[in-house]
Amino acid sequence: MASQIRKNVEIWKQREEDHKQKQLINPFSDWSGATHRQALSKDDPRYGRPVEGSKTEFRGKMAGELISSEVMELCGVIANLGERHSNGVYTISFGQLFEAYTLISNKLVGMLMRARKQKLLDFEGEMLYQRRDDDVIITLYVLPKKSS
């Protein structure tokens, strides 16, 4: 029993030491002796980025891959349901796409905005709303290539 208590105390002391080391480099730490990292300039490529190799960086990469695959799926739906023109672009009305896409995902407008930011498609206005913008034409310029 005493050896188990000693083991638990050692584990706790190690956790305490790990926490202390993190707080000593935390820019918001109030601990005395904290060295505070130098603030990054906005020109630094690490500015606004998670620490390399961290769980946050990993989760961000996974989320980016998921969103990219959803944008690719959206472009495929537009190509399948839309009208193909002689210049290679596809067009579809927002209302038609909205009707078809409600069975696929509830994030249509966000995915459209993301695809527009990537210059894969375009539409008039900043935001699209159901019913009000049903006649707005969405133009798909490029079918993204699937990454292997």
N, C-alpha and C positions, 0 to 999 in steps of 0.2 A: 504494500500500500504506500509506504513512504517513497519507494523508488518511482512509483507512478506520479506522485505529487511533485517530486523533483523534476521529472521529465516534463510535466505540464508547466512548471515554473520556467524551465529552460525554453520551452516553445514560446511562452508568453514574452520572455525577455527578448527573444529573437524577433518576434513581431514588433515589439516596442522599438527595437534598434532599427529595423527596416523602416518603420513609420518615421522615426526621427531623421533618418538619412533623407527620406523624401521631403520632409518639411524643411530641411536645411537648404534645399535647392528650389523650394516652392516660392515663386515671386510674390505670393500673397501671405506668406507665413509671418506670424508675429513672434515666432520663437527667437529668443536671443541667440546670437551666433549664426543666424541664417545668412548665408552668403548671397542669396538672391541672384539668380542668373541675370546676365545683361539683357536688357530688352532688345528684341529683334527689331530691325528697321523694316519698313514696308518693302524695301528692295531685296531683302533676304529671301531666297527661295524657300526657306523653312517657315516663313511668316504665315500664320493662319493654317498651318498644316499640323497634323498630329505627329507625335514623336515616332520616328522610324522604328518599325518592329513592334509597335504597341498594339494592343487589342483594338484600340480606336482606329488605327490605320487599317487593320485587317477588316474591321466591320465596314469602314468607308469604302474599301475596294470591293467588298462583296455587294454592298448596296449599289455601287456604280455599275457593276456587271449586271445586276438584276434589272436596273432601270434601262440599261442599254438593250437588254434582250426584250424588254417590254416595248421600247421604241421600235425595234426591228419588227416585232409582231404587229404593231400598229401600222407600220408602212406596208406590211404584207396584206393586212386587211384592206387598206385603201386600194392597193393594187388589184386585189381580188374583186372588190365590190365597185370600184370606181370605173370611170370611162377612160380608156387609153386613147391618147391623141397621137397624131402623126409625128409630132416632135418628141415623142417618148415620155411625156408627162402624163400623170393620171389626175383626174379631178373627181371630186365627190362633194355633195352638199353636207354641211354639218348635221342637218337633221337626219339624213340617211345613215351617215356614219354613227350618229348617236344611237339610233334605233338598233343597229347591228351590234354596236360595241357594248351596250348595257348588259348583254349576256356574257361578255368577256371580262370586263373590268369596270370599276367605278371611278377610274382615274383618267378618263379620256382627255379632258381639257388639260390636265397637267402634262400628260404625255405629248399632246399636240404642241404645247408651248416648248417642251424640251426638244422635240423634233425640229421645231422652227428655229430654236436657238442653234441647233447643229446644222442649220441650213439644208435640211432634207425636204422640208415642205414650207408652204406659206399660206396665209389667209389674212383677210382684212380685219383690222381692229386689234385691240390688245388682248381681249378676253372674249370667249364665246359662251353664250348662255342658251340653254334649251328653250325652244319656242321662239324667242326673240331673234336668234341667229340661225334658225333652221335653213335658211336659203343661202347662207354664206358659203362660198365655194372654197374648198381646201384643195390646194394643188401640190401634189407629190412630185418632186423633181427627180429624186434619186432613190432607187431601192438600195438600202445598205447591204453590203456583202456580209454574209455570216462569217464570224471569225472561227477558225478551226482550233 
